[in-house]
Amino acid sequence: MGPRENSNTPKRGDDGRRPPGDQTAGEAAREAGDGSGSAAGPGAGDDGTAAGTPEAATRAATESAAESAAARAAEAAAEAAARDERAATQRRTAAGRVRGRRADGLRLVPDPTPELPTPSVPPPPDSAEPSDSPEPSVSAEPSDSPEPSVSPEPSVSSGPYDSSGLSGPSGLSGPSGPSGPSSDPRVLAVRRFREFGRRLRALRLGGSVVLLAVALTAGSVAVGALRDDGTATAVAAAAPGVLSPAALNGGDLDANIKALQAHLRGQPKDFGGWATLGLAYVEQARTKGDPSRYPQAERALRRSLDLRPGNEQALTGRAALAAARHRFDEALGYADRVLKENPYSERALCSRIDALVELGRYAEASKAADTADDRRPGIPVFTRYAYVRELRGDVRTARRVLEQALATAATPGDIAYVAAQLGQLAWNQGDYATALTDYARALAADENYLPALEGRARVLAARGERAIAVAAMEQVVARFPLPGPLVELGELYEERGGEGDRARAADQYVLVDAWTALARAGGVNADLDTALAAADHGDRASALRAARAEYARRRTVHTADALAWALHMGGRDAEALRYAREAAATGYRNALFLYHRGTIERATGHEQDGLASLRAALRLNPGFSTLGARQARAALEDAK
């Protein structure tokens, strides 16, 4: 699971602890259920005493020389009011624990009029995008020149390969044509609903904006007066927001990276700025599928630690970077180091869950999720808690928790992430209609969100809409040439069987090797990806070596399944059976695992067990894999 961080968690004191007056789960459920507690704008009392304030504000703004500052403050006021109301909504609906301790039986529901932000706009051609050069250009040492040591970001795609195997850029605009998400009626319907919610919220906030403008204008002047250089420029005023790690989740990531670079150009000794830039590069690598960002993240985080040794923000960034590179022992060490000093660090709590899950230490991961839920309930914790439950086979609880997280999501990034998680959960259970609805919600928030684009294409293929599925997966691969989509597209080509399709399929499998080389150059351990792809479509000896190496590092259901399949493809079925059964030991419901197990069981003489596993795979998710589902059906037909 590729977690993302979120800023919309309940407010806490400076030490991170929940304030004494914060709500319990039952109180939050009751408030959410009866719809009370909708936030009123500041100064809008029932007695009408503030009725004259807007006129006074107008006169003051007219007479003041800071008229433009007032306008900027009004915009900031609207944003602040929206944030406050979203925080109130989250406290009402998500402040409690997600575990099954609610004896009151109340059901959490979203606020009746949740804010539904407009979809993010793809960055312009000069936005912060990965470089095509093999070596990133972030200097490891501070620069004395007025230019930043972080290079400007070129505009190209997430990697040096497009779907044809040629290097070159591909734009970041959303897919177009009949297969693109913009034309999906589900996406359009969600967007219309979101626009209605946005307008309704704007009407509710309008009354408080004028009142807040006067106070915030005065406040902005006061803050500006406290600058070291005695100035209060727009760039200086924006710096605190630019440097907040939470700000990276609420808008255009590429634009935020450029803003950070501009800030560090003027303040190269800002250790917090360098740490946030490192985190931003990790997030950019994850969302764009570009491992070449990881060395840049490492240098930025190292710069932060050089400037302020042991600072928490950089250490949590190191944990996130290590996890992204599949170095989960390192990630766990960094997370534990942070939590020793600050037990309420949300990022460290989440990184610890991720590391324990990916190391196969599921009992400890479950306890870590409970601890995080106690200390920092919110979207990052909820999504991880749901995945821990899914791995144990508790799909119903996983979906309930994810739906709770989606009800509290406010930013496009959070909506896309949680909705795509729901789509993946529905896909795993073969619920294609629900999966498409969830993916539509994700794409309405961010039409370029990779997991939703890929998931939507897989569902279309499973439903038999092959032509649309091929076109959709081609668009995914053209911008994000990752192993999973590449293999799926190759298998779709093979199944189509048209002129030139066999060669097209072979090209996709070659690109898997190219991505693996790029990932390893970025410091990523890519053995699991190599094992899964090479076992079916590459060098089987290499697949087995990679699977053994990965299983030796971490014993998870996924590494056990990969090793079982690599052993089977290498003709070592007796050894493979043990690992195929180990992959099912936690109760995790995965049709591909069942298919692998059934095939291995039949190969070892357990014919009836094998046929039962194949039937179970197709019952769970009839289109779990283009190649695997076809072969499972053929095996069952032959056994009749």
N, C-alpha and C positions, 0 to 999 in steps of 0.2 A: 504494500500500500504506500502511496506517495503522499504523505500528509502535508497539509499546508497550515500555516499559522493563522490566527485570527485575533483581532483586537477587541472584539465585542464580548468581553467577559465581564461578569459583575464587578463593580467598583470595589476596591479594597483599600485598606490603610497602607501606609508607607512600608510596613513590614510584610505586605502581601496577604495578611490574614483577613478573613471575612469580618466585616464590622459586626458588633453585637446585634444591631437592629436588622441585619439582613434577613431575608425571608427564608422560611423552611420550604420544603417541597410541597407540603399540603397547602400552605398559604399561597404559594405561587400558582398552584393548580386552581385553587378557588378563585383567585383574582382573574386568571386567564379564562376560566370557565364562564364567569358572569359578565365579563367584558368591562368591569369597572377598572379604575386606575389608569385610564387613558390620560396621557400627560397634558396638562393645560399650559399654555404659554405663560412665561414669567410676566407678572404685572397685570394679568388679565383676570382680576378678582371679580367675584360675583357682585360686589357692591358698586362696581363701576367707577371706583375712585381714580383709576388710571385713564379715564376717558380723555382727559385733556392732554395727556402726555404726548401723543403723536403731533399735535399742533406745536407744542413747545419744541419738540425734536425738529420739526420742519424749520421753525424760525432759527433755532440754533445752527442747524446745518447750513441755512442760507447765509447767516451772518459769519459763519466760521470760515477761516482760510483753509481749513482741512476738509473741504467738501468731498474731494475724491477719496480721502481716507475714510470718511463716513460711509461712502458707497461700498468700499472694500469691507468695512466692518460689518455692514448689513449682510453681505454675502456670508461672511464668517459666522455671523449670528445665526443665519438660517442653518448653516451646516452644524453649528454647535447645538442648536435646538433639536435638529434631526438626530444627532448622535445621542443627546440626552434621552430622547424619546425611545430610540432603539435600545439604549441601555436599560431603560425602565421596562420595556417589553421583555427583554431577555431575563431581567430579574424576576418578572412575573411568571415567565414560562420555562425558565431553565436554571434558576438559581439553585435548585435542589439537586439531589443525587439522582443518577439515572438507574441505579440498581433497583432490584425488585423489593424495595422496602416500603412501598406506598400502601399502607393498610386502608387508607381512605377510599381507594378504588376510583379516585377521580382521574379523568383523562386530560392530559395537557392539550391545549389547542392554541393556535397562534392568535395574536392580537387581531381583532376584527378588521382593522385597516392597516395591515403591515406596510411598511415602505418597501416598494419594489423598484430598485434602481433601474435606470435605462441600460441597455446593453453597452458593453465597452466598445470603443471605436478602435479599429486596428491602427497601429502607429504609422505615421508618415514615413516616406522612404528614408529619412535621415534619422530615424529613431534608433534607440539602443538595441542593436541586434548583434549576434555573435560574428566574430571576424572569420573570414575565410582562411586567414593565414594559420598555419599549423601552430604557431607559437603566440600566445596572447601577449599583448603589449603593455600590461600593467607592470610598472617598475616595482621592484621589491624595496627600494629605498626612497626616502623623501627627496623631492626635487627642489632645487633652489630657484628654478625658473618660475615665472608667473603662470605657466601652463600646468595643468594637473599631471600627475604621473600616471593617471588612468587614461587610457586612450579613448578618443571618441568612438562611438559605437556605429559600425556600418549597418546597412539596412537589410542584409540578406537573411537567408533562411536559417534554420536551426542546425544545419550541418553542411558539409561540402558535397553532399550527394543528393541528386534528385531521383525521381522514380525511374529515370532512364539509365541511371548509372553514370551520368555525366556530372562533373562538378559545375556549380553555378548557383546563383541565387534563385529563390522562389519567393514571391511576395507573401505577405501575411494577411491579405484580404481573405474574407470568408469564402467558402466554396460557393460556386454559382451554378446555375443550370438546374435541371430537374432533380438532381441528386443532392444538391446542397441543402444545408439546414435552413437557409433563409427562405426556401420555398416549401418547407415542411409545414402543413397546416397546424400541426401540434405546436411548433415553435411560434408561428404567427399568432395563434390563440393565446399562448402564454404572454407574448409581448403586448397584445392588446390589453390583457388583464393587468399587467404590470404598469402600463401607461395610465390606466384608470386609477390604480392605487397611487401612483406618483402624483397625479393631479389632485386627488382628494387630500393627500397629505400636504400638498402645497397650500391648499385653502386653509387647512387647520393651522399651519405654521405662519401664515401671512400676518395674522394679528399681532404676533409677538416680535416680528422682525424689526419693526420701526422702534419699538420700545428698547430693544436690545442694542440698536445701532448707536444711541447716544452713549450708553455706558461703555460699549466696546471700543468706540472711537476714543474716548478718554483713556481707556486702558491701553490702547495701542500706542498712544502718545507717551504714556508713562513707561511702557516697556521699551519703546525706542530710545527714551532718554537714558536708559540704563546700559546701552551698548558701550563697549570699551572705547570705540572711536568717537562716541558722542553723536553718531548719526542714527537715523531711523529709516533707512532705505527699505524698499520693498523686498529686496533680496535678503537683507538681514532679518526682516520680520518673518520671512517664510522659512528661515533656516530651521527652527525647532521642529516644525511639521515635517520638513524634508528629512530630518535626521531620525525621526521616530520609526523604529522597525514596524510598528503597527501600520504606519502609513503605506507600507509596501503592499498591503493586502487590499487596500480600498480603492485603488485606481489603476492607472496605466503603469505597469511595472517598468516598461522601457523608459517612460517619461520620468519616473521616480529615480531611476538609475542615472539619467542625464542630470537631474537636479542635484543628486548626491555628488556627481563628478564636479559640477559647477561649484558646489559648496566647498569641496575639498581642494579645489583650485585656490580658493582664498584662505582656507584654514586647514592646511595639510597636517597639523598636529592634533586634529580632532579624533581622538581614539574611538569615540562612539560612532562618528561618521564612517570610519573605515570598517568597523564591525558591521554596521548596517549595510554597507556596500557589499561586504562579503556574503552576508545573508541573502542580499538581493541577487547576487550572481548564482548562489545555490538554487534559489527559487526559479530564476530564469532558465537555468539548465534543466530543472525538472519540468517546467511547463513547456519549454520549447524542445525538449528531448535532445539537448546539445551538451555532451560531456566536456567539450572544450572550454566551457565556462569554469570548470572546477579549479584548474590551476590559478585563474584570476581570483576566485574566491579565496583560495588558500593564501595568496600573497596579501590580499586586503586584510584578512583576519590576522595574519602574522604581523602586518604593520600596526594594527590596533594593539596587539599584545606587546609589541616593542615600545609603543608609546605609553601604555598603561598595563604592566604585567599583571596577569591574573584577572583582568576585568571580566565580569560575568557575561556581558553581551558577546564578547569575542569567543569565550569558552562555549557558550551555547551555539554560536555559529560553527565552531569546530565540531561540535557533536552532530549538528545537522549535516555538515559537509562529509564527515566520516560515514554517516548512515547513507547518504546519497551515493557514496563510492562503495557501498557494501562492505565497509570496514566496521562491523557492528560491535566488536570488542572495544575498539577505540571510541566509538560513539557512546557506549555505556560508561566507559571511564570518564569521559568529559562530562556527561550528564551527572554522574555521581559526585564529581568534583564540585559542580555548581550547586547541587542540592545540599551538600554539606554546609555551604555558606548561606544558601537561601532555599529553604525547603518548599517555598511557594513559587518558584520560578516555573511559569507555565511551559516555556520552551524546553526546559530541562526535564520536567515531568513527562512531557510528550516524547522527547527523544529517548528517555529511559524505556517507556513502553515499546516504542518502535524497535529498539535494540534487542530487548528481551524476546519479543515476538520473532524477530528475524534470526535470533540465535536458537530458536526452538525451545526456549525456557518458558513454556506457556503458563504454568502455574504461577511463576513469579510475575509474568506479564499481567495475569489477571489481578494479582494483588497490587501491582503498580497502577493498573487502571483504576482500581477502587480508591487507592490513595490519591491519585490525581483528581478523581471525581469529588472526593471530600474537600480537597484544597482549592482546586481551580476549575469548577464546573464551567463548561462552555463548549463551543464547537470543536476546537482541537481535541479536547478530551473525549467528547461524545463520539466522534468518528473513530477514534482508536478503541474506545470501549466497545463499540459496535463490532469492529473487526475481530476483537478478542472473542466476543460471543459467537460470531459466525464461524470462527475456527473450531469452536466446540460444538458446532451443529445447531446452535440456538438461533435459527434464522429469524424467528418471529421477534425476539427481543432485539436483535440487530436492526431490523427494519424499524421497530418502534423508536429506538434511540436515534436512528438517522432521521426519521421524520420529525422528531423533536428538534434535532439540530437544524434541519431545513426551516422549520417554523421560526427559528430565531436568527437565521442568516439574513444579513442586511446588505452586504457588499456583493457586487457581481462575482468577484472571485470566490467568496464563500458559497454563494448560491450554486455556482457552477460545480464547485468541488463536491458539495454534499449531494446535490442532485445526481451527479455522475456516479457517486458511490451507491446511491439507491438504485440507479440503473444497472450497475454491475451486479448488485445483489439480486435484483429481479432476473437478470440474464442468467445468472448461475442456477436459478431455480426453473428456468425455462418459461418464465412469465414474460413473453415478448411484448404484449400490449402495455403492461406496466413499465417495462424497460424503455420502450419508445417514448412514453409519456415523461419519464424521468429524464431521459436524455434530451428531450425537447425543452424541458425546463432549464437544464444546464446550458444548452445552446442559445436559449433566449437571453441568458445572462452574459454569456461569452461565446460568440459563434466560432471562435478559434480554439475552444478548449479541447485538447487532444483526446483525453479519455472518452469524452462524450462523442466526438467525431468517430473515433475507432469503434466504440461500443455500438453506435447507431448503425454503422456499416455491417458489423457482425450480426446484429439482429435482422437486418434486411436480408442478408445472405441466408440465415437460418429460416426465414419465412418464405424462401424461394424467390425473392425479388433479386435475382442474380445480376441482371444488367445494371440496376441501380446500385447494388452493393459493390460491384466492381468499380464503377465510376466513383463512388464515394470513397472506397479504400484507396484508389489511385490518388485522389486529392489528399488524403491523409499522408500517404507515403511521399508524395511530392514535397511536402513541407516537413514531415517528421519521419524520416526513414529509420524507424526503430525495428528491432527483430520481430516483435509480435505482429504488427501490421504487414511487414514484408513477407513473412511466412504465410499469413492468411491470404494476401493478394496472390502470391505464387500458387497456392492451392486452388484459389478461385480460377486462375488462368488454366491450370491443369484440368480442372473439372469442366470448364467451358470447351476446351479442346478445339478451338478455332485455329485458323492458319496463323502461325507464328506464336501461338500461345505457349507452346512448350519452351521456346526460347525466352519468351517474356518471363515465364516462371523461373527459369534458370537464372535470369538476371537478378530477380528478387533475392534468391538464395545467395548469390555472390555478394549482394549488398549487405547481407547480414554479416558476412566476414569483414566487410569494410567498416561497418559500424562497430564491430567488436574491436578492431584495431584502433579506431578513433577513441572508443571508451577507455581502452587500456592506456592510450597516450594521455588521457585525462586523469589517470590514476584510479579508474573504476575496475573493480573485480567483476569481470563479465563471464565467469565460468558457468553460472546457471543458464544465462541466455545462450551461451555457446552449446551447452549440453542439449538443451531442448530443441534448438534449431538443427544442429548437426546430426542428431540421432535419426531424424526423418529425412533430411535433405542435404546432408553433408558427409564429412568424414566420420564414420562411426567410431573409429579408434580415438579420434580427438574428442568426440562426444563423451566417451567413457572416461577418458582421462580427466576431462573438465568436471564431469559429474562426481567422480571420486574425490577430486580435490575440494569441490564445494561442500560435499557431505562431510568431509573431514573437518572443515572449518565450522560448520553449523548444521545441526541435525533438525531440520524442520520437515513439515509434511511435503513442502515443495521440493526440497533437495532429495528427500527419500523417493518421491515419485520420479524425479529426473534420473536418479541413479538406477531405479528399477527399469525404466524404459531404455536407458542406454545399455544396460546389461542384456535386456531382451533383444535389442537390435543387434547386439554383438554375439548372440547365440548362447548366452549364459543364463538361461531361464531359471534353473534351479536356484541359483544365487539371487536372481531378480525377485523371486516370489516373496522373500522375507521383507524386502524394502517396499514392495507394492502394498503389502498388508500394513506395514508401519505407516504408510502415508494415510491410511484410513483410521488410524488408531484414535484420533481425537474426536471423530464424528463429523469432520469437515465434509460437507456435501459438494462434491465436484465431479461433474460427469466425465471429464477427461481422465481423472484419476481412476474412476470406475472402469472406463474403457481400457486403460492400461492394465489394470488388475485383471480384468476378465480375459484379456488376450494372453497374459502371462499364465493365468490359471489353466486355460485350455492347453497351452504349450507344455505345461508340466503334468498333464494327465488329469486335471481336475475339471473335466468337461462340463458337468452340470453346474458347478460353482462358477465356472467361466461364463457360461451362457446366462446365468442369473445376473452376473455383474454387468454384462453387456446390455441386457434388458433394462437393468436399473439405470444405466447411463442414459439410454435413450428415453426412458420415462422422465428422468430428471430434467434433461435438456436435449431435446431431439436434434438440435443443430449445433451441438457443443463445439464441433470442429468440422470444417469442410471435408478433410480427409478422413478423420477418425470416425465421424458419424456414418459416412458411406461404407467404410470397412466394417463397422459394427453391424450394420444392416445386412451386408453381404454374408458375414459370418453366421448370423442368425438364420438367414435364408438357406444357407448351405447345410445347416444342422437339422433342418426339417426332414 
